[in-house]
Amino acid sequence: MMVLNDRNNVGTEMRGSSFWPTRQQELLLRAALFEGGYAVEAWKDWRSLVDIEDIDRLDPGSYRLLPLVYQNLKNLQALDPIMMKLKGVYRLTWYKNQILFHTISGLLQDFQNAGIETMVLKGAALTSLFYKNYGLRPMKDFDVLVHTDQAMPAIQLLKKLGWKPKDFEPQETYVSVSYSHGFEDESGRELDLHWHIFSQCRETHADDDFWGKATVISFHDVPTRVLNPTDQLLHICVHGARWNETPPFRWVADAIMILKNAGNEIDWHRLALQAEKRHLVLPLLDTLRYLSDFFEAPISPEMIKNIESVHVPFTERIEYNIAVSPPTKWKAFLDLWCQHSRLTKTSNILTRGIKFPAFLQRIWGISFWELPYYGFLKITSRPERQK
């Protein structure tokens, strides 16, 4: 693998958005993902810039990458006094994931017994299919998708099993306009129940073709589904392209691991069509460019040119700008309007405006009379960023 272009010389337009890794974080990613001497050199450069003696003081994004760094350096027989500490992080990750995966499999069995079809998303799916080692990818929660019409039965089942909804108890009206909700059990384990894969795509049948092309796997002897590699890559790229106070740059490692282990299975035509169909062209385009420029991902220039040629509506540009920039209270309302517009895209702007208060009632779970007061609280409180 050749040495890639320096961040100071390529893609400078990217540096203003904090979902892109910093220079130091890029070095750590290269130490985790590159082969041979290039990985070792990246590690040495990173070590020269970072005081790692107190390993727990690393930023969360960098800390979560350490098990993968350890495995790569170990395979390369790299010598460094810090290797034993990295091994400790790796072993702790392996232990925690063993417990978490046991919990996931039990819950999947409960869903199956109740006749609720499931799909495992994000970390649990990536660990099983592409990392293939419980110690390489730390996870603090897990994500399970159910069909839209099974969301409420799944919520009721989770409550029956002792999982408590976070913040509030989701009702049917909330499910109709949202895409997921968080739950927590008595041990503090966290679950995100999804009834849509993308926060941007919340129509009733938005995920039908994902289900139709999903792969059936055995997860600890329990049958479930996962996204096929093409849709998996789309999910990782789009989900990664969001602003976060701590850059969530693990998406880079996830995408590279997909391409390393299933690159021949990627249907690039489907990838582009799915992004265009769902109005997710910009996050896919930016992330693919980045992976190609900085990590020599096997993405053809023709593929990127084809995506660049797709017409992107003005509203999609606004939505993406909100996603990749620091949140403000006004952007939060504009983001809600974009979500509402996607759900009412067949209506004219006047009709959308008339229906917007009802959308806010559903998404916030409040009555019409509470709307002015609750809206005032939302405007004056610290803005929240979607996961």
ABEGO torsion letter per residue (X at the ends): XBBBBBAAABGAAAAABAABBBAAAAAAAAAAABBEAAAAAAAAAAAAABBAABAAABBAAAAAAAAAAAAAAAAAGBBBAAAAAAAAAAAAAAAAAAAAAAAAAAAAAAAAAAGBBBBBBEAAAAAAAAAGBAAABBBABBBBBBBAAAAAAAAAAAAAAGBBBBGBBBBAAAAAABABBBBBBAAGBBBBBBABABAABABAAAAAAAAAABBBBBBGGBBBBBBBAAAAAAAAAAAABBBBABBBAAAAAAAAAAAAAAAAABBAAAAAAAAAAAGAAAAAAAAAAAAAAAAGBBBBAAAAAAAAABBBBAAAAAAAAAAABBBBAAAAAAAAAAAAAAAAAABBAAAAAAAAAAAAAAAAGBBAAAAAAAAAAAAABBBBBBX
